[in-house]
């Protein structure tokens, strides 16, 4: 029994599973934070693009009504 207990204590001292788990969890948390930041950037890009689409649809409606184009005039050759 004494040898078994010594072996168990030796084996327990050799394993650092808790440290490995903590390191893995820290890596995962960092990766998730990076992904969240990237998602926030993409959402802001989509928001800007959607507002641009909205303004373009207003221009399409005006064109259907027969109104002239606003904006910079075309260059004359």
KAHUGI-V715170 format. One record per helix or strand. SS is the DSSP state (@ for helix, = for strand). FROM is the first residue (numbers start at 1). LEN is the number of residues. If there is no record, write none. Layout:
ss;from;len
SS;FROM;LEN
SS;FROM;LEN
This chain:
ss;from;len
@;2;13
@;17;49
